[in-house]
Amino acid sequence: MVEIPHPDLAGGRLTIDLGALVSNWKLLAKNTGDAECGAVVKANAYGCGIEPVVETLNKDGCKTFFVAVAEEGKRVKRVAPESRCFVLNGLFPEAAPHYEEAGLIPILGSLPEVEAWANYAKQKDAALPCAIHMDSGMTRLGMSKRELERLIASDHLMDHIEPQLFMTHYACADDIGHPKTETQREAFIQASYLLPGAARSAANSAAILQADDHSFDLVRPGIAIYGGEALNDVPNPMKPVVTLEGRIIQIRSVKAGETVGYGSAETIKKDSRVAYVSVGYADGYHRGSSNMGTAMRLIAPATKAAFGGTIINGVGRISMDISAFDVSGIDENEITAGDWIELFGPTIPVDDVARAAGTIGYELLTGLGSRYSRTYLK
């Protein structure tokens, strides 16, 4: 495991508000009626840390977690051994003994995966728990309805698996009213009659926030728990969870006509004071967010930052380890080397920074680097 830098030595810091995280999860749970509310904690809990996130949510009532790969699931089970942990990316060949030993539940999305799990269960003379994944229209992982019918007709397989969950995944739930979501929902409902004993699950964060008719028996929120936008073009109701700050290395006076940073991409128009911050794209703060010299500037405005609630603009290109910001509007007695600038958090939404880089909040959170110090607010 990568060692977390000492706060006095780190050029950037992350503050993860576990209280806001729990509040977001409870708001989502409230929207699901009688359905169980699980939590997706893959990609190191969207960059927030699997162990503190799982421990916190588990104590507040979350009993079911979803990860992408088995190694993430093992981390979940160490923190919450009594919880259920489903592995979204299925079952790799020869992996079955490791899943059983760790108490993980594979989500099986093909007949070969079902056969591998059933054959292992037969060797153990048992029926082992699993989830069955249907492809209702996303064309990614999952079985077609015809494959599901073949599965149900195969006694030699069904006798050795115990489907606890029947699930699908929506392709367009982040767009409210997209017709494909309803088409997938209806296909999923029709196919669910093939597995009447299994709980049903379809809703991600976006589907939960859209309406309760997607809840079924279990929902699987991800990005919304961590404060990111789940729906397009509507106000985000979730509390910010992650605050990213960069530490000022130095502040320099820059004359009008001088250029800043690689490629001399930005020419300063008037005498300014520029703060150089010890965070760059090696830390997951994307080069595409730069103020000048990147293709994204033709599409979206550059990212902004904040100091003490005052919005400040980026200057030039974000480099590997350094970003620059114009702090001319802040009294020079109020800001100095060693101070912290908010790159995203309560003042600068993470999704605004992502849009400036031509991506989404998911990528920004899951790509947070290893050089940050971390503080967890209980």
C-alpha positions in Angstrom: 0.0 0.0 0.0 1.3 3.5 -0.9 2.4 5.5 2.1 0.4 8.7 2.6 2.6 11.8 2.8 3.0 13.7 6.0 0.8 16.8 6.0 3.8 19.1 6.4 5.5 17.6 3.4 2.6 17.2 0.9 2.1 19.7 -2.0 -1.6 18.8 -2.1 -4.2 17.6 0.4 -7.5 15.8 0.2 -10.2 16.3 2.8 -12.9 13.7 2.7 -16.1 14.6 4.6 -17.5 11.3 5.8 -20.4 13.0 7.4 -21.4 14.4 4.0 -20.9 11.0 2.4 -23.3 9.4 4.9 -25.8 12.2 4.4 -25.7 11.6 0.6 -26.2 7.8 1.1 -29.1 8.4 3.4 -30.7 10.8 1.0 -30.5 8.2 -1.8 -31.8 5.5 0.5 -34.8 7.7 1.3 -35.5 7.9 -2.4 -35.7 4.1 -2.8 -38.9 3.3 -0.9 -38.7 -0.2 0.5 -35.7 -1.2 -1.6 -32.3 -1.9 0.1 -29.7 0.7 -0.6 -26.2 -0.7 -1.3 -23.1 1.3 -2.2 -20.6 1.0 -5.1 -17.1 1.3 -3.7 -15.0 0.3 -6.7 -11.9 2.3 -7.8 -10.8 2.8 -4.2 -14.3 4.1 -3.4 -14.1 6.7 -6.2 -10.7 7.8 -4.9 -12.0 8.3 -1.3 -10.5 5.1 0.2 -12.3 1.8 0.4 -11.6 1.2 4.1 -12.8 4.5 5.6 -15.8 4.6 3.3 -16.9 1.0 3.8 -16.4 1.2 7.6 -18.4 4.4 7.8 -21.3 3.3 5.6 -21.5 -0.1 7.2 -21.8 1.5 10.7 -24.7 3.6 9.3 -26.6 0.7 7.9 -25.2 -0.2 4.5 -24.9 -4.0 4.3 -24.2 -4.6 0.6 -21.3 -3.3 -1.4 -20.2 -3.5 -5.1 -16.6 -3.6 -6.4 -15.1 -4.0 -9.8 -12.5 -6.7 -9.1 -11.9 -9.3 -6.4 -8.9 -7.5 -4.8 -11.2 -4.6 -4.0 -13.7 -7.0 -2.5 -11.1 -8.5 -0.2 -10.5 -5.0 1.2 -14.2 -4.6 1.8 -14.5 -7.9 3.6 -11.6 -7.1 5.9 -13.4 -3.9 7.1 -17.0 -5.3 7.0 -16.8 -9.1 7.2 -20.5 -9.6 7.7 -21.4 -7.5 4.6 -22.3 -8.9 1.2 -19.8 -7.9 -1.5 -20.6 -8.4 -5.2 -17.9 -8.3 -7.9 -19.1 -6.5 -10.9 -16.5 -7.6 -13.4 -17.5 -11.2 -13.2 -15.4 -14.3 -12.7 -12.0 -14.8 -14.3 -10.9 -18.4 -15.1 -9.5 -20.2 -12.1 -10.7 -17.4 -9.7 -13.6 -19.4 -8.1 -11.6 -20.7 -5.1 -10.4 -17.2 -4.3 -13.9 -15.8 -4.3 -15.2 -18.5 -2.0 -12.3 -18.1 0.4 -12.8 -14.3 0.6 -16.6 -14.6 0.8 -17.1 -12.7 -2.4 -20.1 -13.0 -4.6 -19.4 -13.0 -8.4 -21.8 -11.3 -10.8 -22.0 -13.7 -13.7 -22.6 -12.2 -17.1 -22.1 -15.1 -19.5 -22.8 -18.8 -19.7 -19.1 -19.8 -19.4 -18.9 -17.8 -16.2 -21.9 -19.6 -14.8 -20.5 -22.9 -15.9 -17.2 -22.2 -14.1 -18.9 -21.2 -10.9 -21.3 -24.2 -11.0 -18.5 -26.6 -11.7 -16.6 -25.4 -8.8 -19.7 -25.5 -6.6 -20.3 -29.1 -7.7 -16.8 -30.0 -6.6 -17.6 -28.6 -3.2 -21.0 -30.4 -3.2 -22.8 -27.1 -2.6 -24.9 -24.4 -4.2 -22.8 -21.2 -4.1 -24.2 -17.6 -4.1 -23.9 -15.4 -7.2 -25.7 -12.6 -9.1 -26.9 -13.0 -12.6 -26.3 -10.0 -14.9 -28.6 -9.4 -17.9 -27.7 -7.2 -20.8 -31.0 -5.3 -21.4 -29.6 -3.0 -24.0 -26.3 -1.5 -22.9 -24.3 -4.0 -25.0 -21.6 -4.4 -22.5 -21.5 -7.2 -19.9 -24.4 -9.5 -19.2 -26.5 -12.3 -20.8 -29.3 -11.9 -23.4 -32.8 -13.1 -22.6 -32.2 -16.1 -24.8 -29.0 -17.0 -22.9 -31.0 -16.7 -19.6 -33.6 -19.1 -20.9 -30.9 -21.6 -21.7 -29.5 -21.1 -18.2 -32.8 -21.7 -16.5 -33.3 -24.9 -18.6 -29.9 -26.3 -17.5 -30.5 -28.2 -14.3 -26.9 -29.2 -14.1 -26.0 -25.5 -13.7 -29.0 -24.3 -11.7 -28.6 -27.1 -9.1 -25.2 -25.7 -8.1 -25.7 -21.9 -8.1 -27.8 -19.7 -5.8 -28.7 -16.5 -7.5 -29.2 -13.9 -4.8 -29.5 -11.0 -7.3 -30.7 -10.5 -10.8 -29.4 -7.2 -12.2 -28.9 -5.0 -15.2 -27.3 -1.7 -16.0 -28.8 1.3 -17.6 -26.9 3.0 -20.5 -28.6 6.4 -20.5 -30.1 7.0 -17.0 -28.1 10.3 -16.6 -30.3 11.8 -19.3 -33.8 12.3 -17.8 -36.5 11.0 -20.1 -34.2 9.1 -22.4 -36.4 6.4 -24.1 -33.7 3.7 -23.8 -34.0 3.7 -20.0 -37.7 2.7 -20.2 -37.0 0.1 -22.9 -34.3 -1.5 -20.8 -36.5 -1.4 -17.7 -39.3 -3.2 -19.5 -36.9 -5.8 -20.9 -35.4 -6.4 -17.4 -38.9 -6.8 -15.8 -39.9 -9.4 -18.4 -36.7 -11.3 -18.0 -36.9 -11.2 -14.2 -39.8 -13.7 -14.3 -37.2 -16.3 -15.2 -35.6 -15.9 -11.8 -38.5 -15.3 -9.4 -36.4 -16.1 -6.3 -33.7 -13.5 -6.9 -33.8 -9.9 -5.7 -33.8 -7.4 -8.6 -31.4 -4.5 -9.1 -31.2 -2.0 -11.9 -30.8 1.5 -10.5 -27.5 3.4 -10.3 -27.2 6.9 -8.9 -29.0 8.6 -11.8 -31.9 6.1 -11.9 -32.4 6.6 -8.1 -32.6 10.3 -8.5 -35.0 10.1 -11.5 -37.8 8.1 -10.0 -38.6 5.3 -7.6 -40.0 3.0 -10.3 -36.4 1.9 -11.0 -35.7 0.8 -7.4 -36.9 -2.8 -7.5 -35.4 -4.6 -4.5 -31.8 -3.2 -4.3 -30.2 0.0 -5.7 -26.5 0.5 -6.4 -25.6 4.2 -6.0 -22.0 5.2 -6.8 -21.0 8.8 -7.9 -23.8 10.5 -6.0 -22.6 9.1 -2.7 -19.3 10.9 -3.3 -21.0 14.2 -4.1 -20.7 14.1 -7.9 -23.3 14.9 -10.5 -25.4 11.9 -11.5 -27.9 13.6 -13.8 -27.2 15.9 -16.7 -28.5 19.5 -16.8 -30.1 19.6 -13.4 -28.9 21.0 -10.1 -26.9 18.5 -8.1 -28.7 17.8 -4.8 -25.7 16.0 -3.2 -23.3 17.5 -0.7 -19.7 17.8 -1.7 -17.6 15.1 -0.1 -14.0 15.6 -1.5 -12.0 18.8 -1.2 -8.8 19.1 -3.2 -6.3 21.8 -2.2 -2.9 22.7 -3.6 -0.2 24.4 -1.6 1.4 27.6 -2.8 5.1 27.2 -3.6 5.7 30.8 -4.4 4.0 34.0 -5.6 5.7 36.0 -8.3 5.0 39.4 -9.9 4.6 39.0 -13.7 4.7 42.0 -16.0 2.3 42.7 -18.9 3.6 41.0 -22.0 5.4 38.2 -20.2 4.4 34.6 -20.8 3.8 31.9 -18.2 4.5 28.2 -18.4 5.2 25.6 -21.1 4.7 26.7 -24.7 4.5 30.3 -23.6 0.8 29.6 -24.1 -0.6 32.6 -22.2 0.7 36.2 -22.5 -0.1 38.2 -19.4 -2.2 41.3 -20.4 -1.5 43.4 -17.3 0.9 43.4 -14.4 -0.2 40.5 -12.2 0.7 38.4 -9.2 0.7 34.7 -9.9 0.7 31.9 -7.3 2.4 28.6 -8.3 0.8 25.6 -6.7 2.4 22.1 -6.0 -0.3 20.1 -7.9 -0.3 19.0 -11.5 -1.5 16.3 -13.9 0.7 13.7 -12.1 -1.7 14.2 -9.2 -4.8 13.7 -11.3 -5.4 17.5 -11.8 -5.9 17.3 -15.6 -3.8 19.2 -18.1 -6.9 19.7 -20.1 -8.2 22.1 -17.5 -5.4 24.6 -18.3 -6.3 28.2 -19.2 -4.4 28.2 -22.4 -2.7 25.9 -25.0 -5.1 22.9 -24.9 -7.8 21.9 -27.4 -10.5 22.0 -24.8 -10.5 25.8 -24.6 -12.3 25.8 -27.9 -15.2 23.9 -26.2 -15.4 24.9 -22.6 -14.0 27.6 -20.3 -10.9 26.9 -18.2 -11.2 25.7 -14.7 -11.1 28.1 -11.8 -9.9 27.8 -8.2 -10.7 29.6 -4.9 -8.8 31.1 -2.0 -10.8 32.1 1.0 -14.0 32.0 -1.0 -12.6 34.3 -3.7 -12.7 32.8 -7.2 -9.3 32.9 -9.1 -8.4 32.1 -12.6 -5.8 29.6 -13.9 -2.8 30.9 -15.8 -1.2 29.1 -18.7 -0.8 25.3 -18.9 -1.1 22.9 -16.0 2.2 20.9 -15.9 3.1 17.6 -14.3 3.7 19.0 -10.8 2.7 22.7 -10.9 -0.4 24.8 -11.6 -0.5 28.6 -11.7 -3.3 31.0 -10.6 -3.8 34.7 -10.9 -4.1 36.1 -7.3 -3.9 39.8 -8.2 -7.3 40.4 -6.7 -6.3 39.2 -3.3 -4.5 41.5 -0.9 -0.8 40.4 -0.8 -0.9 40.5 3.0 -3.6 37.8 3.0 -1.9 35.2 0.8 1.6 33.8 0.9 3.8 30.8 0.2 2.6 27.8 2.2 -1.1 28.7 2.0 -3.7 26.4 0.4 -5.8 27.0 -2.8 -9.0 25.1 -3.3 -8.9 23.3 -6.6 -12.3 21.7 -6.1 -14.6 21.3 -3.1 -17.4 23.4 -1.5 -16.6 26.5 -3.7 -15.5 24.9 -6.9 -17.6 21.9 -7.8 -15.6 18.9 -9.0 -17.8 18.5 -12.0 -17.1 22.0 -13.2 -13.3 21.2 -13.1 -14.1 18.0 -15.0 -16.1 19.8 -17.7 -13.1 22.2 -18.2 -10.9 19.2 -18.9 -13.5 17.6 -21.2 -14.3 14.7 -18.9 -16.6 13.8 -16.0 -16.3 14.0 -12.2 -15.9 10.2 -12.0 -12.6 10.4 -13.8 -11.3 13.3 -11.7 -12.2 11.5 -8.4 -10.9 8.1 -9.4 -7.7 9.5 -10.8 -6.6 11.3 -7.6 -2.9 10.7 -7.2 -0.9 9.2 -4.3 1.1 12.4 -3.3 -1.8 14.0 -1.4 -2.0 14.0 2.4 -5.5 12.9 3.5 -7.8 14.1 6.3 -11.1 12.3 7.1 -13.8 14.4 8.7 -15.8 12.0 10.9 
